[in-house]
Amino acid sequence: MSARKINILLVDDDPGDCRLTKLALENSSQEMEFIVETAAMLKECLEYVKTKKCDLVLLDLGLPDSHGVANVEKVHEANPEVPIIVLTGLDDEEIGVKAIKKGAIDYIIKPFNQSVLRTRISIAIKLLELQEQLQLRANTDELTGLANRRHFFEILEREILRTKMKGTPLAVFMLDLDHFKNINDTYGHLGGDTVLKQMGKILVENIYPLDIAGRYGGDEFIILMPGVTFDEATRAAQRLQKVVSKYQWKIFDKKISNTISVGLVSVDSSDLPDSNEIVDRADKALYAAKQNGRNCVVRWDQIDPDKGVEKPEDEGVDYSELQNKLSSVVGKLHSQIVGIVTAFTKVMAIKDPYISNHTRHVQIYAAAIAEELGLSEELKERLNTASVLHDLGKIGIPDRILTKTESLTKEELKIVRNYPLVSVQILEPIGIFSHELDIIRQHHEKFDGTGYPERLKGKEISIGGRVLAIANFYDSITSDRCYRPALSTEKALGEIIKESQIRFDSDVVEAFEKAYDKNKEQWPLSAKSCLVETV
């Protein structure tokens, strides 16, 4: 292991003393290699510590252009971070003590033994390193390695002053992991800690060098972005959200998917509250993001600060109970678990009968297409199970969106488009649907790469996902919806053919046409509905 290089500035106007001191230090130990630069004037010293890397200053108090303990104060003022060891004469020990009171870390009386000099410097450097480590620990969240809450507020206060002086904006966003309680409940707190560590790593790898990421508490994280406007912060949050949604979280021997919700605020000198108010605004925006269906970004300027953030009365059903029930039956027969999940879809059907009809129809269409494609029995079974479970995530969509008759807003559309991932989040911890999850996640992907949630293209989409996409689409367009009537049989078939190689795989379209020809007396298996489904 090579010795650590220590850059020392020796400030002494006596050439003989400089030569001897430099010689003593350059015969360094294996632990440290001392690289010594010299200066004869305080003016040179001040310029050096302002502009160059310096680990330590050896400072004589009797210089031609400055004398006494004032030298220590001037160096400390030029660079408060650089440590100073004072060199003083035998009769000046009292001055050495005064120098320490002014900010020096040690003093050495001339003439000195070379070995003593090296030892005192080594001890001083090690003590400084220890102080840095202790300071780092005091400022760092032990689990994630990010800034802790106290240190984050210290940095935020400093950046608020900078914003006040320079007029530059500053953004803060708070985020948390969606449904983190379910992860803790399923995998225990060790599993949850593993996810938090990975989240810390994701933040470090995906923020800009000047940004500061911290752990606010629990599964909440906070990011400070100096010089960033609302729009820039929004784009950054959306990029981070996309990274997280694609990330495969490793918990013990399993991999799961998850998402984040983000609330953000940006301020400038024209609207510059204190640090607590800035964080409070970001926190309220995060709360709004959670109430909007999670996996979304909400800006402070998008919510009404006078009314606060209220929970919608028709918030979607909390599916934590569902996941807990499903997890408790791990190890039982596959068919039993599918039966339990199906029972929960029937709960949704109470709100709208279309759901149960739609699930049954999609099963039939998908099975017929799979038969024409000659898929294996194993894959047919997976596709059948995925057809039953594919809309499970809609249990988290608020009623006000499910029953809306006019066009959805961008925010509402985002909530609806998130439901395939919600389905996956519910099912993944159970551990027996690993093959079906890709089919469920991908059934709204498009062959040309413009679908969601991952914008997969072509054969990146599993064959099961490509089959379920057509089965789901066909039942949707041949069913009456609250916002439009069903298409005729001919128009529906034409719509699917038109989307070949755009929305759908042409091979699967061809298989659908064959299945349709064999079943055109019974198809479509339409039922009236009033369920929002993005098609």
C-alpha positions in Angstrom: 0.0 0.0 0.0 1.5 3.4 -1.1 2.0 6.1 1.5 -0.5 8.9 1.7 0.7 12.1 0.2 0.5 15.1 2.6 1.0 18.6 1.1 2.7 20.9 3.5 3.5 24.6 3.2 6.5 25.6 5.3 6.4 29.4 5.9 9.8 30.5 7.3 12.2 33.3 6.1 15.3 31.5 7.3 16.8 29.5 4.4 18.9 27.3 6.7 15.9 26.3 8.8 13.8 25.7 5.7 16.4 23.4 4.2 16.8 21.3 7.4 13.0 21.1 8.0 12.3 20.1 4.4 15.0 17.5 4.6 13.6 16.0 7.8 10.1 15.8 6.4 11.0 14.3 3.1 12.7 11.4 4.8 9.1 10.3 5.6 7.6 7.2 7.1 5.9 4.5 5.1 2.5 5.8 6.3 2.8 9.3 5.0 4.8 11.0 2.2 5.4 14.7 3.0 5.5 17.0 -0.1 6.9 20.3 1.1 6.6 23.7 -0.5 8.1 26.8 1.0 7.2 30.5 1.4 9.3 33.3 3.0 6.5 35.9 3.3 3.1 35.8 4.8 1.7 37.3 1.6 2.9 34.2 -0.3 1.4 32.0 2.3 -2.0 33.6 2.0 -2.0 33.3 -1.8 -1.0 29.7 -1.6 -3.7 28.5 0.9 -6.4 30.4 -1.2 -5.5 28.8 -4.5 -3.7 25.4 -3.9 -4.3 22.2 -2.1 -2.7 22.3 1.3 -3.1 19.7 4.0 -1.0 21.6 6.7 0.8 24.9 7.2 4.0 25.0 9.3 4.0 28.7 10.3 6.9 30.7 11.7 5.6 33.7 13.6 8.5 36.0 12.9 8.2 36.9 9.1 9.5 40.0 7.3 6.0 41.2 6.4 4.1 40.1 9.5 4.9 39.2 13.1 3.2 37.4 16.1 0.0 35.5 16.6 -1.7 37.7 14.0 -0.1 35.5 11.4 -2.3 32.6 12.6 -5.5 34.7 12.4 -4.6 35.9 8.9 -4.0 32.4 7.5 -7.1 31.1 9.2 -9.1 33.9 7.6 -7.7 33.1 4.2 -8.6 29.4 4.5 -10.5 28.3 7.6 -10.1 24.6 6.7 -6.3 24.4 6.6 -4.7 23.3 9.9 -1.8 25.3 11.3 1.2 24.2 13.4 3.2 27.1 14.8 7.0 27.1 14.8 8.3 29.2 17.7 11.6 29.9 19.5 12.6 28.4 22.9 11.7 31.6 24.8 8.4 32.0 23.0 6.4 29.1 24.5 3.8 31.4 25.8 3.3 32.8 22.3 2.8 29.2 21.1 -0.1 28.7 23.6 -1.6 32.0 22.5 -1.4 30.9 18.9 -3.4 27.7 19.7 -6.1 29.9 21.3 -6.2 31.8 17.9 -6.8 28.6 15.9 -3.5 26.8 15.5 -3.7 23.0 16.3 -0.2 22.7 17.8 3.1 24.4 18.3 6.7 23.1 18.1 9.6 24.9 19.8 12.8 25.5 17.8 15.3 23.9 17.5 13.4 20.6 17.2 14.4 17.0 16.7 13.6 15.7 13.2 11.9 12.6 14.5 9.8 14.7 16.9 8.8 17.0 14.1 7.6 14.1 11.9 5.8 12.5 14.8 4.0 15.6 15.8 2.9 16.3 12.2 1.7 12.7 11.8 -0.3 12.8 15.0 -1.8 16.2 14.0 -2.8 14.8 10.6 -4.3 11.6 12.2 -6.2 13.7 14.7 -7.7 15.8 11.9 -8.7 12.7 10.0 -10.4 11.3 13.1 -12.2 14.6 13.5 -13.3 14.4 9.9 -14.6 10.9 10.3 -16.5 11.8 13.5 -18.0 14.8 11.7 -18.9 12.7 8.8 -20.6 10.2 11.1 -22.4 13.0 12.8 -23.7 14.3 9.5 -24.5 11.0 7.7 -27.4 8.6 7.9 -25.8 5.3 9.0 -28.0 3.1 6.8 -27.9 4.9 3.5 -24.7 7.0 3.7 -26.7 10.1 2.7 -26.9 13.4 4.7 -29.0 13.0 7.8 -31.9 15.3 8.6 -29.9 17.7 10.8 -27.1 18.1 8.3 -29.4 18.5 5.4 -31.1 21.5 7.2 -27.6 23.0 7.8 -26.8 22.8 4.1 -30.3 24.1 3.2 -29.8 27.2 5.5 -26.5 27.9 3.7 -28.1 27.6 0.2 -31.0 29.9 1.3 -28.4 32.6 2.1 -26.8 32.0 -1.3 -30.2 32.4 -3.0 -30.8 35.6 -1.0 -27.5 37.1 -2.1 -27.3 35.9 -5.7 -31.0 35.7 -6.6 -30.7 32.2 -8.0 -33.5 29.7 -7.5 -33.3 26.6 -5.4 -35.4 23.5 -5.5 -36.2 20.8 -2.9 -38.1 17.6 -3.4 -39.2 15.0 -1.0 -39.9 11.4 -2.1 -40.8 8.2 -0.5 -41.1 4.6 -1.6 -44.6 3.6 -2.4 -46.1 0.8 -0.2 -42.9 0.5 1.8 -44.9 -0.9 4.7 -45.9 -3.9 2.6 -42.2 -4.6 1.9 -41.4 -4.5 5.7 -44.4 -6.7 6.4 -43.5 -9.2 3.7 -39.7 -9.3 4.0 -39.1 -8.0 7.6 -37.1 -4.9 8.6 -33.9 -6.4 7.2 -35.5 -6.6 3.8 -36.8 -3.1 4.2 -33.3 -1.8 5.2 -31.9 -3.5 2.1 -34.3 -1.5 -0.1 -33.5 1.7 1.7 -29.8 1.2 1.1 -30.4 0.6 -2.6 -32.6 3.7 -2.7 -29.6 5.7 -1.3 -27.4 4.3 -4.0 -29.9 5.2 -6.7 -30.0 8.8 -5.5 -26.3 9.2 -5.4 -25.9 7.8 -8.9 -28.7 9.9 -10.4 -28.4 13.4 -9.0 -26.1 16.2 -10.2 -22.7 16.8 -8.5 -23.9 20.0 -6.7 -27.1 18.4 -5.5 -27.5 17.0 -1.9 -29.5 13.9 -1.1 -30.5 13.1 2.4 -32.6 10.7 4.4 -35.5 12.6 6.0 -36.7 9.7 8.1 -38.2 6.2 7.6 -38.7 5.7 3.9 -38.7 9.4 3.1 -35.8 11.0 1.3 -35.1 14.7 0.5 -33.0 16.3 -2.3 -31.7 19.8 -2.5 -31.0 21.2 -6.0 -29.2 24.6 -5.9 -29.9 26.9 -8.9 -32.8 24.8 -10.2 -36.2 26.2 -11.3 -39.6 24.4 -10.9 -39.5 23.1 -14.5 -36.0 21.9 -14.3 -36.7 20.2 -10.9 -39.9 18.6 -12.4 -37.9 17.1 -15.2 -35.2 15.8 -12.8 -37.9 14.2 -10.6 -39.6 12.6 -13.5 -36.2 11.1 -14.7 -35.6 9.8 -11.2 -39.1 8.3 -11.1 -38.5 6.5 -14.3 -35.2 5.1 -13.1 -36.8 3.8 -9.9 -39.8 2.2 -11.7 -37.4 0.2 -13.9 -35.1 -0.8 -11.1 -35.2 -4.4 -9.9 -34.9 -4.3 -6.1 -32.9 -7.2 -4.7 -34.2 -8.5 -1.4 -32.4 -11.7 -0.3 -32.9 -14.1 -3.2 -35.8 -12.2 -4.8 -36.3 -9.3 -7.1 -39.2 -6.9 -6.9 -40.5 -3.8 -8.6 -41.5 -0.6 -6.8 -42.2 3.1 -7.5 -41.8 6.4 -5.7 -44.0 9.5 -5.1 -42.4 12.9 -5.3 -43.4 16.3 -4.0 -41.3 19.3 -5.0 -40.9 23.0 -4.5 -38.7 25.7 -6.0 -38.2 29.2 -4.5 -36.1 32.3 -5.4 -35.3 35.6 -3.9 -38.8 36.9 -4.6 -40.4 34.1 -2.5 -37.9 32.9 0.0 -39.4 31.3 3.1 -37.2 29.7 5.9 -35.9 26.2 5.7 -38.8 24.7 7.7 -41.4 26.3 5.4 -39.6 25.1 2.2 -39.5 21.5 3.5 -43.1 21.8 4.6 -44.2 22.8 1.1 -42.4 19.8 -0.4 -43.9 17.6 2.2 -47.5 18.8 1.4 -46.8 18.2 -2.3 -45.6 14.7 -1.5 -48.8 14.1 0.4 -50.8 15.2 -2.6 -48.8 12.8 -4.8 -49.7 9.9 -2.5 -53.4 10.9 -2.6 -53.2 11.1 -6.4 -52.5 7.4 -6.7 -48.8 7.3 -6.0 -46.0 6.9 -8.6 -46.4 10.6 -9.6 -44.7 14.0 -9.2 -46.7 16.9 -7.7 -45.4 20.5 -7.6 -46.2 22.8 -4.7 -47.6 25.3 -7.2 -50.2 22.7 -8.4 -51.9 22.5 -5.0 -54.0 25.0 -3.1 -51.9 26.1 -0.1 -54.9 27.8 1.6 -57.1 24.7 1.5 -54.2 22.4 2.2 -54.1 18.9 0.9 -57.2 16.9 1.6 -57.8 13.2 1.1 -60.2 12.6 -1.8 -63.4 11.0 -0.4 -63.4 8.4 -3.1 -59.8 7.3 -2.6 -59.1 3.9 -4.2 -59.3 0.8 -2.0 -56.1 0.2 0.1 -54.8 -3.1 -1.1 -52.4 -3.7 1.8 -55.0 -6.0 3.3 -55.2 -7.9 0.0 -51.4 -8.3 -0.2 -51.2 -9.5 3.4 -53.9 -12.1 2.8 -52.2 -13.3 -0.3 -48.8 -13.5 1.4 -50.2 -15.6 4.2 -51.1 -18.4 1.8 -47.6 -18.8 0.3 -46.9 -22.5 -0.1 -50.5 -23.5 -0.8 -51.7 -24.7 -4.2 -51.5 -22.2 -7.1 -55.2 -22.6 -7.8 -56.2 -21.7 -4.3 -54.3 -18.4 -4.5 -55.8 -17.6 -7.8 -59.2 -18.2 -6.3 -58.5 -15.8 -3.5 -57.3 -13.1 -5.9 -60.4 -13.7 -8.1 -62.6 -13.1 -5.0 -61.0 -9.7 -4.6 -61.7 -8.9 -8.2 -65.4 -9.7 -7.5 -65.2 -7.0 -4.8 -64.3 -4.6 -7.5 -67.2 -5.9 -9.6 -69.6 -4.8 -7.0 -68.7 -1.2 -7.9 -68.9 -2.1 -11.6 -70.1 -5.4 -13.1 -68.0 -4.9 -16.2 -64.9 -6.0 -14.4 -65.9 -9.6 -13.9 -67.3 -9.9 -17.4 -64.2 -8.3 -18.9 -61.9 -10.8 -17.0 -63.8 -13.8 -18.3 -63.9 -12.5 -21.8 -60.2 -11.8 -21.9 -59.5 -15.3 -20.7 -61.5 -16.8 -23.5 -60.0 -14.5 -26.2 -56.4 -15.1 -25.0 -56.9 -18.9 -24.8 -58.1 -19.0 -28.4 -55.2 -16.8 -29.7 -52.7 -19.0 -27.8 -54.2 -22.1 -29.4 -53.7 -20.7 -32.9 -50.1 -19.7 -32.1 -49.4 -23.3 -30.9 -48.1 -22.1 -27.5 -47.1 -24.8 -24.9 -49.5 -26.0 -22.3 -47.4 -24.4 -19.6 -47.5 -21.0 -21.3 -51.2 -21.3 -21.9 -51.7 -21.9 -18.2 -49.6 -18.8 -17.3 -51.6 -16.7 -19.8 -54.8 -17.9 -18.3 -53.7 -16.9 -14.8 -52.4 -13.6 -16.1 -55.8 -12.9 -17.8 -57.6 -13.4 -14.4 -55.2 -11.1 -12.5 -54.3 -8.5 -15.1 -56.7 -5.8 -13.8 -56.1 -6.3 -10.1 -54.2 -3.0 -9.8 -57.4 -1.1 -10.6 -58.5 -1.7 -7.0 -56.2 1.3 -6.2 -57.9 3.7 -8.7 -60.3 6.1 -7.1 -64.0 5.7 -8.0 -64.1 9.3 -9.3 -61.7 8.3 -12.1 -63.2 4.8 -12.8 -66.6 6.3 -13.4 -65.7 9.6 -15.1 -67.5 10.1 -18.4 -65.5 13.0 -19.8 -61.8 12.9 -20.9 -59.2 12.2 -18.2 -56.8 14.9 -17.1 -53.1 14.2 -17.5 -52.8 13.5 -13.7 -55.8 11.1 -13.9 -54.4 9.4 -17.0 -51.1 8.9 -15.2 -52.9 7.2 -12.2 -54.8 4.9 -14.6 -51.6 4.0 -16.6 -49.9 3.0 -13.3 -52.2 0.1 -12.6 -50.2 -2.6 -14.3 -47.3 -1.8 -12.0 -49.7 -1.8 -9.0 -50.9 -5.3 -10.0 -47.3 -6.4 -10.0 -46.6 -4.8 -6.6 -49.6 -6.7 -5.1 -48.7 -10.1 -6.6 -44.9 -10.1 -6.5 -44.3 -10.7 -2.8 -46.4 -13.9 -2.9 -43.6 -15.5 -4.9 -45.5 -17.9 -7.1 -46.5 -15.6 -10.0 -43.1 -14.8 -11.3 -43.8 -16.0 -14.9 -47.2 -14.2 -15.0 -45.8 -10.9 -13.7 -44.2 -10.0 -17.1 -47.4 -10.7 -18.9 -49.4 -8.5 -16.5 -46.8 -5.7 -16.5 -46.6 -5.6 -20.3 -50.2 -5.9 -21.5 -50.3 -2.2 -22.3 -47.0 -2.1 -24.1 -47.1 -1.5 -27.9 -45.2 -3.3 -30.6 -43.7 0.0 -31.9 -42.4 1.0 -28.4 -44.9 3.7 -27.6 -46.9 1.9 -24.9 -46.5 1.9 -21.1 -45.3 1.5 -18.4 -41.8 0.7 -19.8 -42.0 1.5 -23.5 -40.9 -1.9 -24.5 -40.6 -2.6 -28.3 -41.1 -5.6 -30.5 -40.0 -8.9 -29.1 -38.8 -7.2 -25.9 -42.5 -7.7 -25.0 -43.1 -11.3 -23.9 -45.4 -13.5 -26.2 -47.8 -13.6 -23.3 -47.9 -9.8 -23.1 -48.5 -9.5 -26.8 -51.4 -12.0 -26.7 -53.0 -10.4 -23.7 -52.7 -7.0 -25.3 -55.0 -8.0 -28.2 -57.4 -9.9 -26.0 -57.7 -7.0 -23.6 -58.1 -4.4 -26.5 -60.7 -6.4 -28.4 -63.0 -6.8 -25.4 -62.6 -3.1 -24.5 -63.5 -1.8 -28.0 -66.5 -4.2 -28.4 -68.0 -3.2 -25.0 -70.1 -0.2 -24.3 -68.2 2.4 -22.3 -69.5 5.4 -20.4 -67.5 7.6 -22.7 -68.3 5.8 -26.1 -70.5 3.0 -27.5 -69.1 -0.3 -28.5 -67.6 -0.7 -32.0 -69.3 -3.0 -34.5 -67.9 -6.4 -35.1 -66.5 -5.4 -38.5 -65.0 -2.1 -37.2 -63.4 -3.8 -34.2 -61.7 -6.4 -36.4 -60.6 -3.7 -38.8 -59.1 -1.7 -35.9 -57.0 -4.6 -34.8 -55.7 -5.4 -38.3 -54.9 -1.7 -38.8 -52.8 -1.7 -35.7 -50.6 -4.7 -36.9 -46.9 -3.9 -36.3 -47.9 -0.6 -34.7 -49.7 -1.6 -31.5 -49.7 -5.3 -32.0 -47.4 -8.1 -33.3 -48.5 -9.1 -36.8 -48.1 -12.8 -35.9 -50.5 -12.4 -33.0 -52.9 -10.4 -35.2 -52.9 -13.2 -37.7 -53.6 -15.8 -34.9 -56.4 -13.6 -33.7 -58.0 -13.4 -37.2 -57.9 -17.3 -37.3 -59.5 -17.5 -33.9 -62.1 -15.0 -34.8 -63.1 -16.9 -38.0 -63.6 -20.0 -35.8 -65.7 -18.2 -33.2 -67.4 -15.4 -35.1 -70.8 -16.8 -34.2 -70.1 -16.2 -30.5 -67.7 -13.2 -30.6 -67.7 -10.5 -29.3 -68.6 -11.5 -25.8 -69.7 -8.0 -25.0 -71.0 -6.6 -21.8 -71.9 -3.0 -21.0 -69.4 -1.2 -18.7 -68.5 2.1 -17.2 -64.9 1.4 -16.3 -62.1 3.7 -17.5 -59.5 1.6 -19.4 -56.8 3.2 -21.5 -56.7 1.3 -24.8 
